[in-house]
């Protein structure tokens, strides 16, 4: 069976294919942006976070935490009714904290040492826009 398209039918068929293709590409692109997880690497040391101040888009964020210090540390995000953190990350080890964070400004802090790690500088700011 052979289909024969005249000029007008060919143009309409091509236009319909283009519209379907663009719609599919648009749906894929918008879905991937909304569900993409941002990944932020933070070095934790004795007694600091690097970077100290972090800015992300609100939504899914994965923090990869590398303890470059000589003692254990934790990474906690707190503020605006939000509180998530890691367990102890031992010296020379890595930890991961995955969160879905709403827009706002938060404190990042090492909660070990009864507040001593914070007082010595293991503290920072997380801004989610």
DRENDO-1510 file (C-alpha; in Angstrom, 1 decimal, always signed):
<recs>
REC; n; res; u; v; w
REC; 1; UNK; +0.0; +0.0; +0.0 .
REC; 2; UNK; +1.4; +3.4; -1.0 .
REC; 3; UNK; +0.3; +6.6; +0.6 .
REC; 4; UNK; +0.5; +9.7; -1.5 .
REC; 5; UNK; +0.6; +13.1; +0.1 .
REC; 6; UNK; +0.1; +16.2; -1.8 .
REC; 7; UNK; +2.0; +19.3; -0.7 .
REC; 8; UNK; -0.7; +20.5; +1.8 .
REC; 9; UNK; -1.1; +17.1; +3.4 .
REC; 10; UNK; +2.7; +16.7; +3.7 .
REC; 11; UNK; +3.0; +20.1; +5.4 .
REC; 12; UNK; +0.2; +19.3; +7.9 .
REC; 13; UNK; +1.6; +15.9; +8.7 .
REC; 14; UNK; +5.1; +17.4; +9.2 .
REC; 15; UNK; +3.7; +20.2; +11.4 .
REC; 16; UNK; +1.8; +17.6; +13.6 .
REC; 17; UNK; +4.9; +15.5; +14.0 .
REC; 18; UNK; +6.9; +18.7; +15.1 .
REC; 19; UNK; +4.2; +19.7; +17.6 .
REC; 20; UNK; +4.2; +16.2; +19.2 .
REC; 21; UNK; +8.0; +16.1; +19.3 .
REC; 22; UNK; +8.2; +19.5; +20.9 .
REC; 23; UNK; +5.6; +18.6; +23.5 .
REC; 24; UNK; +7.4; +15.5; +24.4 .
REC; 25; UNK; +10.7; +17.3; +24.8 .
REC; 26; UNK; +9.2; +20.1; +26.8 .
REC; 27; UNK; +7.6; +17.6; +29.2 .
REC; 28; UNK; +10.9; +15.8; +29.7 .
REC; 29; UNK; +12.8; +19.0; +30.3 .
REC; 30; UNK; +10.4; +20.5; +32.8 .
REC; 31; UNK; +10.1; +17.2; +34.8 .
REC; 32; UNK; +13.9; +16.8; +35.1 .
REC; 33; UNK; +14.4; +20.3; +36.4 .
REC; 34; UNK; +11.8; +20.0; +39.1 .
REC; 35; UNK; +12.9; +16.7; +40.4 .
REC; 36; UNK; +16.7; +17.1; +40.0 .
REC; 37; UNK; +18.7; +16.8; +43.2 .
REC; 38; UNK; +21.4; +19.4; +43.8 .
REC; 39; UNK; +24.6; +18.0; +45.2 .
REC; 40; UNK; +26.8; +20.1; +47.5 .
REC; 41; UNK; +30.1; +18.9; +48.9 .
REC; 42; UNK; +31.0; +20.2; +52.4 .
REC; 43; UNK; +34.4; +19.7; +54.1 .
REC; 44; UNK; +34.1; +19.4; +57.9 .
REC; 45; UNK; +37.2; +20.0; +59.9 .
REC; 46; UNK; +38.4; +20.9; +63.3 .
REC; 47; UNK; +36.4; +23.3; +63.7 .
REC; 48; UNK; +34.9; +24.6; +60.4 .
REC; 49; UNK; +32.6; +23.9; +57.5 .
REC; 50; UNK; +33.9; +24.6; +54.0 .
REC; 51; UNK; +32.0; +26.3; +52.5 .
REC; 52; UNK; +30.7; +28.0; +55.6 .
REC; 53; UNK; +27.8; +29.7; +53.8 .
REC; 54; UNK; +25.8; +27.8; +51.2 .
REC; 55; UNK; +23.1; +28.9; +48.8 .
REC; 56; UNK; +20.8; +26.4; +47.0 .
REC; 57; UNK; +17.5; +26.3; +45.3 .
REC; 58; UNK; +14.7; +25.1; +47.5 .
REC; 59; UNK; +13.9; +21.4; +46.9 .
REC; 60; UNK; +16.0; +18.3; +46.9 .
REC; 61; UNK; +19.5; +18.7; +48.1 .
REC; 62; UNK; +22.2; +16.0; +48.7 .
REC; 63; UNK; +25.0; +17.1; +51.0 .
REC; 64; UNK; +28.2; +15.0; +50.6 .
REC; 65; UNK; +30.1; +15.6; +53.9 .
REC; 66; UNK; +33.8; +14.9; +54.0 .
REC; 67; UNK; +35.4; +14.9; +57.5 .
REC; 68; UNK; +39.0; +16.2; +56.9 .
REC; 69; UNK; +39.5; +16.7; +60.7 .
REC; 70; UNK; +41.0; +14.6; +63.4 .
REC; 71; UNK; +37.8; +14.1; +65.4 .
REC; 72; UNK; +34.2; +13.1; +64.6 .
REC; 73; UNK; +31.7; +15.8; +63.4 .
REC; 74; UNK; +28.1; +16.1; +62.5 .
REC; 75; UNK; +26.2; +18.3; +60.1 .
REC; 76; UNK; +22.8; +19.6; +61.1 .
REC; 77; UNK; +20.5; +22.0; +59.4 .
REC; 78; UNK; +18.1; +23.8; +61.7 .
REC; 79; UNK; +15.6; +26.8; +61.5 .
REC; 80; UNK; +12.1; +27.7; +60.4 .
REC; 81; UNK; +10.7; +24.5; +62.1 .
REC; 82; UNK; +13.2; +22.4; +60.0 .
REC; 83; UNK; +15.7; +20.1; +61.6 .
REC; 84; UNK; +17.7; +17.4; +59.9 .
REC; 85; UNK; +21.2; +16.1; +60.5 .
REC; 86; UNK; +23.7; +13.3; +60.3 .
REC; 87; UNK; +25.0; +10.9; +62.8 .
REC; 88; UNK; +28.7; +11.1; +63.7 .
REC; 89; UNK; +31.0; +11.3; +60.7 .
REC; 90; UNK; +34.3; +9.9; +61.8 .
REC; 91; UNK; +37.7; +11.5; +61.0 .
REC; 92; UNK; +38.7; +10.6; +57.4 .
REC; 93; UNK; +35.1; +9.4; +56.5 .
REC; 94; UNK; +32.3; +10.7; +54.4 .
REC; 95; UNK; +28.6; +11.1; +55.3 .
REC; 96; UNK; +25.6; +11.9; +53.2 .
REC; 97; UNK; +22.5; +14.0; +54.2 .
REC; 98; UNK; +19.6; +14.1; +51.7 .
REC; 99; UNK; +16.9; +16.6; +52.4 .
REC; 100; UNK; +14.0; +18.4; +50.7 .
REC; 101; UNK; +14.3; +21.9; +52.0 .
REC; 102; UNK; +11.8; +24.8; +51.7 .
REC; 103; UNK; +12.9; +28.3; +50.9 .
REC; 104; UNK; +14.4; +30.1; +53.8 .
REC; 105; UNK; +17.6; +30.8; +55.8 .
REC; 106; UNK; +18.9; +28.1; +58.1 .
REC; 107; UNK; +21.8; +27.5; +60.4 .
REC; 108; UNK; +24.3; +24.7; +59.8 .
REC; 109; UNK; +26.0; +23.4; +62.9 .
REC; 110; UNK; +28.1; +20.6; +64.3 .
REC; 111; UNK; +26.1; +19.4; +67.3 .
REC; 112; UNK; +29.0; +17.4; +68.9 .
REC; 113; UNK; +30.8; +18.5; +72.0 .
REC; 114; UNK; +27.8; +19.9; +73.8 .
REC; 115; UNK; +28.0; +23.1; +71.7 .
REC; 116; UNK; +31.8; +23.4; +71.9 .
REC; 117; UNK; +32.2; +22.5; +68.2 .
REC; 118; UNK; +29.8; +25.3; +67.3 .
REC; 119; UNK; +31.6; +27.8; +69.6 .
REC; 120; UNK; +34.9; +26.9; +68.0 .
REC; 121; UNK; +33.6; +27.6; +64.5 .
REC; 122; UNK; +31.8; +24.6; +63.1 .
REC; 123; UNK; +28.8; +26.7; +62.1 .
REC; 124; UNK; +27.4; +28.3; +59.0 .
REC; 125; UNK; +24.4; +29.5; +57.0 .
REC; 126; UNK; +22.3; +27.7; +54.4 .
REC; 127; UNK; +20.1; +29.9; +52.2 .
REC; 128; UNK; +17.5; +28.1; +50.1 .
REC; 129; UNK; +15.9; +30.3; +47.4 .
</recs>
